[in-house]
């Protein structure tokens, strides 16, 4: 996830795509949306990794409860985050999908 943050703060154009993508993804061009979706897919992959290593494996599940849940609340709960999640969710294991859907449903 650090690389994602670095890409956003080092590139003003990409920062604008990210900002617009979270709140109004329909305002992005096809190429901008592709860049936004790839970024969000990287975020989701990172969250899946955290979930797999903590909540599923039972190693420090509080890490998922703090980092994972908060990231979902900040990024996936947005209009753009929910759109990307709806497009990509089927690619992830059911236990991760269930965890994400549960968090999103509570918001």
N, C-alpha and C positions, 0 to 999 in steps of 0.2 A: 504494500500500500504506500510505502514511502516513495517509490518511483512514480506512482500516480500523483501524489502531492507535488513532487518535484516538477513533473511535466506541467502541472497547472500553474504553479507560481513562476516558472521560468518562461512561459510562453503566453503572452497576453491574449493572443487569438484563441488559444486552447482554453484559457481561463474563461473567456467569454462563452465559448461553446459549452463548457461545463456548467456555468451559471445559468445560461438559457435552457440547457438541456434538463436541468433539474426541475425548473418551474414551468417552462413552456416548450416541451420537446417538439411540438408541431411547428414552431417557428424556425427550426433548423432546416437547412438544406439537406438533401440526401447524404452528401459527403460529410457534412457536420454531424448529422445524426449517426452515421457510421462511426465516426471518431468518438462521439459520446457513448455509443453502445459498447464499443470496445473497452473504453475506460471503465464503464460500469460493470462489464463482464469481468474485468480484472479485479474490481472491488468485490464482486460476488465470489469469485474464485478464492480471494483472500479470506472472505468470511467462511466459506466452506472449509478451508484449511483450518481455521481457528476452531470451527465447530467440530470437525473430525478429530482434531488433536485434544480437544478439551471435553466437550459435552458428551461425545460418543465414547471416547476412550476412557473417560472418567478421570483424566488428569487435569486437575485444577479447573473444574467446571465453572468456577467463579470468573474465570477469564472470559468465557463466552458470555456470561451474564452481565459483564461490564462492557468489554470491548465490542463484542459481536452485536449485542442488543442495541447499544448506543449507535453503532455505525448504521444498523438497519433503520433506526429511528431518524437519523440525520440524512441518509442518502436514499435508501430504498423506499421510504415512506413518502417521498416526493412524487409529483406527477410523473416526472421522467424516470425516476427509479422504479416506480410501479410498472410503467410501460415496459422497460427493459426486463424486469423480473417476469412479467407475463409472457414475454417472448422467449425467455431463456430457462425458466424454472424446470421444464421437463428434462433438461440435461443433467439435473442434479439428483442425488439419491433422495428417496422419500423421507428419510429422517431429517435431512437438512431442509427440504421443502416444507415439511410440517412445522419445523421450528420457525422458519421465516414467516410462513403464513400465519402462525399463531401470534407472532409479534405484530405483524401488520394488521391483523384483525383487532388487536387490542388498542390500536391508535385511533 
